[in-house]
Amino acid sequence: ILINTIAPGRIATDRVNHLDQVNADKLGVDRETVALKAKEGIPLKRYGTPEEFANVAAFLLSDANSYMTGSSFLVDGGMIKAI
C-alpha cells in the first residue's frame, strides 16, 4: 500500500477566490489587491492552476508511482520555505 499526501498552496479555485474576497471585505480593499499581496509571498508569484495540482495527483495514482510512499508533496509554488 502506498500512502502519500498532496499539500496544496494557493490554487486558483472558487474557494480561494472566496477567501480572497472575505479578506478583502475585512480590509476594505478589492479582491485583486488581496490576491496580488498573496502572490507576492509565493516565489513563483502566482496561484497554481487546478490542472497543476491534478497532474501531481494523477502521477501519484498512476503506475509510474510504484515505489514512493510516506511522502508529502507540496504543490504551492515554493510558498512553504522548508524541506
C-alpha positions in Angstrom: 0.0 0.0 0.0 1.3 3.4 -1.0 0.3 6.3 1.2 1.3 9.9 0.2 -0.2 13.3 0.7 -0.6 16.3 -1.5 -0.5 19.7 0.2 -1.9 22.5 -1.9 -0.9 26.1 -1.6 -2.9 28.9 -3.2 -4.6 27.1 -6.1 -6.8 29.3 -8.4 -10.2 27.9 -7.4 -13.6 29.3 -6.5 -12.7 28.6 -2.8 -9.5 30.7 -3.0 -11.4 33.5 -4.7 -14.0 33.4 -2.0 -11.3 33.5 0.7 -9.6 36.4 -1.0 -12.9 38.2 -1.1 -13.5 37.6 2.6 -10.1 39.1 3.4 -10.7 42.0 1.0 -14.0 42.8 2.8 -12.3 42.7 6.2 -9.6 45.0 4.9 -11.8 47.3 2.9 -10.0 46.7 -0.3 -10.8 44.9 -3.5 -10.2 41.2 -4.0 -7.4 41.7 -6.6 -5.4 43.7 -4.1 -5.6 40.8 -1.6 -4.7 38.4 -4.4 -1.7 40.4 -5.5 -0.4 40.6 -1.9 -0.8 36.9 -1.5 1.1 36.3 -4.8 4.0 38.4 -3.6 4.6 35.7 -0.8 4.8 32.9 -3.4 8.2 32.5 -5.0 6.6 31.8 -8.4 4.5 34.9 -8.0 1.2 33.3 -9.0 -1.5 30.9 -7.8 -1.3 27.4 -9.1 -3.8 26.0 -11.5 -6.2 23.1 -10.7 -4.5 21.3 -13.6 -1.1 21.6 -11.9 -2.5 20.1 -8.7 -4.2 17.4 -10.7 -1.0 16.5 -12.5 0.6 15.6 -9.2 -2.4 13.6 -8.1 -2.5 11.8 -11.4 1.1 10.8 -11.1 0.7 9.5 -7.6 -2.3 7.5 -8.7 -0.6 6.1 -11.8 1.5 3.0 -12.3 4.6 5.3 -12.6 4.4 5.8 -8.8 5.3 2.3 -7.8 8.0 3.0 -5.1 7.1 6.2 -3.3 5.3 6.1 0.0 5.1 8.1 3.2 5.8 11.4 1.4 4.1 14.8 1.3 4.1 16.7 -2.0 3.8 20.4 -1.7 2.1 21.9 -4.7 2.5 25.5 -3.6 4.8 27.4 -5.9 7.5 27.4 -3.2 5.3 29.1 -0.6 6.4 26.8 2.2 10.0 27.6 2.8 11.1 24.3 4.4 12.2 20.9 3.3 
